[in-house]
């Protein structure tokens, strides 16, 4: 009987893929993350080779896409609640395709121009803005399309697909010679355009992605006014500002991502200068990160079920802090770097899915877009991280970059410890990743 029950559950979970929006969203998750990772992790190396700029300026330019995402995330979420998910999603897809096309043009025809760094920075900001109009909304569309009991498994599959794409993308780019090459922009732009057309065709004559109506109120006129207030930008800000748990999670994730983004940005400068085959080894490290996230997911899920959301967040941040603070004592050989990335990956699968699940639990159905959009505020850490880490590399010995990472994770642990209370109702399993 128990075996039959498991089979029935498995059939029910995979039946969700028959929903066309879910199927296209899962496919776009894999392929668009893959082509993005032909470009994004190698931006630092690309600029180092094509622009004579100091490390902290290159870090600032690389981090601008996260600043763009941070700026647009809240607005895209509120707009998705007000005018519908589908429109915002298509703006993000078509816009990203255009940005990648312009990046190719700038890298081809204006590489030697003094305006190249400025144009690159503007387009990188635009990439972040368009990403904020797509990635958070896909999470909302999936949640709107599925009953609550099916979401955790599909979110888990989506998380695995994302990290599989991250595992495949960088080594594919490095070994095919696409890493830090402008042709990667063409490939990425074409894939975004293809999925934009797929979503547009899929939505013909349907109402998918329409705004979710607010909960019924006892007084219709007053309820309508309250719903309008909640869906305005200022009303959404008031709702989010009053949510203490959401504020604490956001601050903690800003600090966590400030540390974590060093793996995909400034670590490449250390590796590429320390080893003769530094670019390929950096690609291998990114692959190790993605594979470790997939392999360690069952262990992290079991730990989260036993610990609960708050203690899971504390454990992940503590692990990250201890590993980074002790790393300078081990040297920075290949084996040590691989071990560092594996342990940081374990911290990642403890922290990132748990935060996303809590955000999903906190969000009212009619404000789900607002909450997931506002959750991109965590990208402030991703935006400032490359520049902050680059400044550390410029002013101090490179080993202190890992001390900086450890201190950021320790601060994230402190925020959770002192401000967040356990939410027993939150599901502790994997959920959508941040942008």
BELZI-V944613 format. One line per field, one symbol per residue. ss: DSSP state (H for helix, E for strand, - for the rest). A space follows every 50 residues. Layout:
ss: ???
This chain:
ss: -HHHHHHHHHHHHHHHHH-HHHHHHHHHHHHHHHHH---HHHHHHHHHHH ----HHHHHHHHHHHHHHHHHHHHHHHHHHHHH-HHHHHHHHHHHHHHHH HHHHHHHHH------HHHHHHHHHHHHHHHHH--HHHHHHHHHHH--HHH HHHHHHHHHHHHHHHHHHHHHHHHH-------HHHHHHHHHHHHHHHHHH HH-----------------HHHHHHHHHHHH-HHHHHHHHH--HHHHHHH HHHHHHHHHH-----HHHHHHHHH---HHHHHHHHHHHHHHHHHHHHHHH HHHHHHH-HHHHHHHHHHHHHHHHHHH------HHHHHHHHHHHHHHHHH HHHHHHHHHHHH--HHHHHHHHHHHHHHHHHHHHHHHHHHHHHHH----H HHHHHHHHHHHHHHHHHHH----------------
